[in-house]
Structures are given as C-alpha cells and as structure tokens.
Amino acid sequence: MMNKLRLYLERQASSILRYVYEQTILFLFGWIPTLVGIGLRGLFYRLILKMDGMAAIESRVRIRFADRIKLGHGAYIDEGVYLHACPQGIEIGPGTIVMHGAVLHVYNFRDMPHSGIRIGKNSLIGEYSVIRGQGGVIIGDRVYTSPFTQIIAVNHVFDDPNRPFVEQGITAEGIVIEDDVWLGAGAVITDGVRVGKGAVVAAGAVVTKDVPPHTVVGGVPAKPIKTIDGNISNPDRRIYHAMKEGGL
C-alpha cells in the first residue's frame, strides 16, 4: 500500500512537499469562476509555476508538476484543461490559447532526456485535443489544431507474440510541427513525424510520414492532395478576416 502511495505521489509532483504546496494553491484558487478567479490565479499561480507577464487561467484546470510549466504573456488556458508536465516540462508561448478539455501530457517516467511539450506564440490547441510528449513535441508559431486532434509522440513495441506488449517497451522519436500549420478536426500525428511550414492536414487524416511545407494532406494514411502555390481555387468565396485591435 505504501509503495502504491509513493508511486502515486511521484507521478503528481517533484516531491511530497511540492505536492502539498501545489495542491494547496490549486485547492484555494482553482475553483473560483469569472474574472475574479482569473485575476486571483494570475497572482497566486506564480507561486507554483513560471509565468511571463500575465496569463489567463480559467477555473477547473488540472495541473501536475506545476514547477515544470511555463506560460508566456497573454497565454490563455480554458476551463477543464489538463497539464501534466513531468519531468521535462510544458512551455506555452505568448498569446497561445489552449481550449476546453485539451490534454497536454508529458508522462515521462522512463528518464527519456528529450521528453517535453513546447508550443510557440499565437497558436491554438483545439477543444479535447491530446498532446503526448514522451518523445518531445515542438509546435511552432501560429499553429492551429481543430477539436479532437491527437499529437502522439510515443509508440508501443509489439514485435514478440509471446510477451505482452506492455513488457516490450516503447519508442519515442518526437514530433515537430513547424509554423503556420493547420490541423483539421480529428487529425492524428504519429511519432517521428515532421509537418512542414504552412502545411494543412485534413480532418480525420492519420499522418505517418513527414509532410512537406505548404502541402495539403488527407486520408488514412495521409497522402498529398495539393500544393499551396498561391493559385485561388474559388475566387467567388467570401473570406472573413480577424479584426485589428481597436477596429469595429
């Protein structure tokens, strides 16, 4: 029983004292709704995690290994997000948004030196997306993931039919998603893949090989559909743009 309790605590925080300290702060301020709660967390969560400038954290955000988490100025963490940073950490860049129900989970208990999750600036992680960072996940600037996308930098070995796969170990090569990439709803990025700058991954695609820059891929497994070359495919469509600050 004591061994199980010790194992549980080791997977929650850097030490027992850190667990008590972090959980106390989360208990006192993690549930408070509205702007009042966001303001209080902006002040008191600095005691347990790294924050450059001001970041907004909604209520009911679950945090583990808070001392391994860094939030850039203007980052926004929506309600119901789960951040588990052991041990190499999670870094969320300035202006990046992590939407409701997303899971960012490093979960490195095998002492892999390259584990971690790094997200650049002004990116968006869509609702209920999952990022697993055992092999290391690097996401660039202005990367948008749609709801239910999965970025999974780990894979199980199952070569030996006479042994359970849980005894055969894992591989963890890492995933890199370069700047200005859009991942469609339900897309899956598998371990060892690099998605090039400006690429688009269609909804439901399973990416098992590198995606060249400025290429649209789709299907299972994903294959190139078209190259983004500046040609306008539908000149009659109506396009909406984000308003500039101060605009109407």
C-alpha positions as CSV (number, residue, x, y, z in Angstrom):
1,M,0.0,0.0,0.0
2,M,2.8,2.4,0.9
3,N,4.6,1.6,-2.4
4,K,1.5,2.5,-4.4
5,L,1.0,5.7,-2.4
6,R,4.6,6.6,-3.1
7,L,4.3,5.8,-6.8
8,Y,1.1,8.0,-7.0
9,L,2.9,11.0,-5.4
10,E,5.9,10.6,-7.6
11,R,3.6,11.0,-10.6
12,Q,1.9,14.1,-9.3
13,A,4.7,16.4,-8.3
14,S,8.5,16.8,-8.0
15,S,8.4,15.9,-4.3
16,I,5.9,15.3,-1.4
17,L,6.4,18.9,-0.2
18,R,5.8,20.2,-3.7
19,Y,2.7,18.1,-4.0
20,V,1.3,19.5,-0.7
21,Y,2.3,23.1,-1.7
22,E,0.9,22.9,-5.2
23,Q,-2.3,21.2,-4.2
24,T,-3.0,23.8,-1.5
25,I,-2.7,26.6,-4.0
26,L,-4.9,24.8,-6.5
27,F,-7.5,24.0,-3.8
28,L,-7.7,27.6,-2.7
29,F,-7.9,29.3,-6.1
30,G,-8.6,26.7,-8.8
31,W,-12.4,26.6,-8.4
32,I,-13.2,30.3,-8.4
33,P,-15.1,31.3,-11.5
34,T,-15.3,34.5,-13.6
35,L,-12.8,37.3,-13.9
36,V,-12.3,37.3,-10.2
37,G,-10.9,33.7,-10.3
38,I,-8.7,34.5,-13.4
39,G,-7.3,37.5,-11.6
40,L,-6.5,35.6,-8.4
41,R,-4.9,32.7,-10.3
42,G,-2.9,35.2,-12.3
43,L,-1.4,36.4,-9.0
44,F,-1.2,33.2,-6.9
45,Y,-0.3,30.6,-9.5
46,R,3.0,32.4,-9.9
47,L,3.9,30.7,-6.7
48,I,3.8,27.3,-8.3
49,L,4.5,27.8,-12.0
50,K,6.5,30.1,-14.2
51,M,4.6,33.0,-15.8
52,D,6.0,35.7,-18.1
53,G,3.8,38.8,-17.8
54,M,0.1,37.9,-17.4
55,A,-1.6,34.7,-18.4
56,A,-5.3,33.9,-18.0
57,I,-6.2,30.5,-16.4
58,E,-9.9,29.6,-16.2
59,S,-11.4,27.5,-13.3
60,R,-11.0,23.7,-13.0
61,V,-7.7,23.5,-14.8
62,R,-5.9,20.4,-13.6
63,I,-2.2,20.9,-13.1
64,R,0.5,18.4,-12.2
65,F,4.3,19.2,-11.8
66,A,3.4,22.9,-11.8
67,D,7.1,23.8,-11.3
68,R,7.8,22.4,-14.8
69,I,5.2,24.6,-16.5
70,K,5.9,28.0,-18.2
71,L,3.2,30.3,-19.6
72,G,4.0,33.2,-21.9
73,H,2.5,36.6,-21.7
74,G,-1.1,36.6,-22.9
75,A,-1.5,32.8,-22.9
76,Y,-5.0,31.5,-22.2
77,I,-5.8,28.2,-20.6
78,D,-9.5,27.3,-20.9
79,E,-11.7,25.5,-18.3
80,G,-11.2,21.8,-18.0
81,V,-7.7,21.7,-19.5
82,Y,-5.2,19.1,-18.1
83,L,-1.5,19.9,-17.9
84,H,0.8,17.1,-16.7
85,A,4.4,18.3,-17.1
86,C,6.7,15.7,-15.6
87,P,9.6,15.9,-15.8
88,Q,11.0,18.0,-18.8
89,G,8.1,20.4,-18.8
90,I,5.4,22.1,-20.8
91,E,6.0,25.6,-22.3
92,I,3.1,27.5,-23.8
93,G,4.1,30.6,-25.7
94,P,2.8,34.2,-25.7
95,G,-0.7,34.6,-26.9
96,T,-1.3,30.9,-27.3
97,I,-4.8,29.5,-26.5
98,V,-5.4,26.0,-25.1
99,M,-9.1,25.3,-25.4
100,H,-11.6,23.5,-23.2
101,G,-10.9,19.8,-22.4
102,A,-7.4,19.7,-24.0
103,V,-4.8,17.3,-22.5
104,L,-1.1,18.1,-22.6
105,H,0.7,15.2,-21.0
106,V,4.4,14.6,-21.0
107,Y,4.2,11.5,-18.8
108,N,7.9,10.6,-18.8
109,F,8.7,8.1,-16.1
110,R,11.4,6.3,-18.1
111,D,14.1,9.1,-17.8
112,M,14.0,9.9,-21.5
113,P,16.0,13.1,-21.9
114,H,14.1,14.6,-24.9
115,S,10.5,14.5,-23.4
116,G,8.5,17.7,-23.2
117,I,6.0,19.9,-25.0
118,R,6.9,23.3,-26.4
119,I,4.3,25.5,-28.1
120,G,5.2,28.7,-29.8
121,K,3.4,32.0,-29.9
122,N,-0.2,32.8,-31.1
123,S,-1.1,29.2,-31.6
124,L,-4.3,27.4,-30.7
125,I,-4.9,24.0,-29.3
126,G,-8.5,23.0,-30.1
127,E,-11.1,21.5,-27.8
128,Y,-10.4,18.0,-26.5
129,S,-7.1,17.7,-28.4
130,V,-4.5,15.4,-26.9
131,I,-0.7,16.0,-27.0
132,R,1.5,13.3,-25.6
133,G,5.1,14.4,-25.2
134,Q,7.2,11.4,-24.3
135,G,9.3,11.7,-27.4
136,G,9.2,15.5,-27.3
137,V,6.7,17.7,-29.2
138,I,7.7,21.0,-30.7
139,I,4.9,23.1,-32.1
140,G,5.7,26.4,-33.9
141,D,4.1,29.8,-34.1
142,R,0.5,30.3,-35.4
143,V,-0.3,26.6,-35.4
144,Y,-4.0,25.8,-35.1
145,T,-5.3,22.4,-34.1
146,S,-9.0,21.8,-34.5
147,P,-11.1,19.8,-32.0
148,F,-10.2,16.2,-31.1
149,T,-6.8,16.3,-32.8
150,Q,-4.1,14.0,-31.5
151,I,-0.3,14.6,-31.5
152,I,1.2,11.4,-30.0
153,A,5.0,11.3,-29.7
154,V,5.2,7.7,-28.4
155,N,4.5,4.2,-29.7
156,H,4.5,0.8,-28.2
157,V,6.7,-2.1,-29.3
158,F,4.8,-5.3,-30.1
159,D,7.2,-7.5,-32.0
160,D,7.3,-10.5,-29.7
161,P,4.0,-12.5,-29.9
162,N,5.0,-14.4,-26.7
163,R,5.2,-11.3,-24.5
164,P,2.6,-8.8,-23.5
165,F,3.2,-5.5,-25.4
166,V,3.4,-3.7,-22.0
167,E,6.7,-5.6,-21.3
168,Q,8.3,-4.8,-24.7
169,G,9.0,-1.1,-24.2
170,I,8.2,2.0,-26.2
171,T,9.7,4.1,-28.9
172,A,9.6,7.9,-28.7
173,E,11.2,9.7,-31.6
174,G,9.4,13.1,-31.3
175,I,7.1,15.3,-33.4
176,V,7.9,18.7,-34.9
177,I,5.1,20.9,-36.3
178,E,6.5,24.0,-38.0
179,D,5.0,27.5,-38.1
180,D,1.6,28.3,-39.7
181,V,0.2,24.7,-39.8
182,W,-3.5,23.9,-39.6
183,L,-4.6,20.5,-38.4
184,G,-8.2,19.6,-39.2
185,A,-10.7,18.1,-36.7
186,G,-9.8,14.6,-35.6
187,A,-6.4,14.5,-37.3
188,V,-3.7,12.2,-35.8
189,I,0.0,13.0,-36.0
190,T,2.1,9.9,-35.1
191,D,5.5,9.6,-33.6
192,G,8.6,10.5,-35.6
193,V,6.7,12.9,-38.0
194,R,7.7,16.5,-39.0
195,V,4.9,18.7,-40.5
196,G,6.4,21.4,-42.6
197,K,5.7,25.1,-42.5
198,G,2.4,26.2,-43.9
199,A,1.0,22.7,-44.4
200,V,-2.6,21.7,-43.9
201,V,-3.7,18.3,-42.5
202,A,-7.3,17.4,-43.5
203,A,-9.9,16.4,-40.9
204,G,-9.6,12.8,-39.9
205,A,-6.2,12.2,-41.5
206,V,-3.6,10.0,-39.9
207,V,-0.1,11.3,-40.6
208,T,2.6,8.6,-40.6
209,K,5.2,10.3,-42.7
210,D,6.7,13.8,-43.0
211,V,4.6,16.4,-44.6
212,P,6.4,18.8,-46.9
213,P,5.9,22.6,-46.4
214,H,2.9,24.2,-48.0
215,T,1.2,20.9,-48.8
216,V,-2.3,19.7,-48.1
217,V,-2.5,16.0,-47.0
218,G,-5.5,13.8,-46.2
219,G,-6.6,10.2,-45.8
220,V,-5.6,7.2,-43.8
221,P,-2.6,7.0,-44.1
222,A,-2.3,10.7,-45.1
223,K,-1.1,11.4,-48.7
224,P,-0.5,14.7,-50.5
225,I,-3.7,16.2,-52.0
226,K,-2.4,19.5,-53.4
227,T,0.4,22.1,-53.1
228,I,-0.4,25.5,-51.8
229,D,1.1,27.6,-54.5
230,G,-0.8,30.9,-54.4
231,N,-3.5,30.0,-57.0
232,I,-7.0,30.9,-55.9
233,S,-9.2,27.8,-56.0
234,N,-12.5,29.5,-55.6
235,P,-12.5,33.2,-56.4
236,D,-16.2,33.7,-55.6
237,R,-16.0,32.6,-52.0
238,R,-16.5,35.1,-49.2
239,I,-13.5,35.4,-46.9
240,Y,-13.6,36.9,-43.4
241,H,-10.6,38.3,-41.6
242,A,-9.8,38.9,-37.9
243,M,-10.5,42.5,-36.8
244,K,-7.5,44.6,-35.9
245,E,-7.2,45.9,-32.4
246,G,-9.3,48.9,-31.9
247,G,-11.3,48.1,-35.1
248,L,-15.1,47.8,-35.4
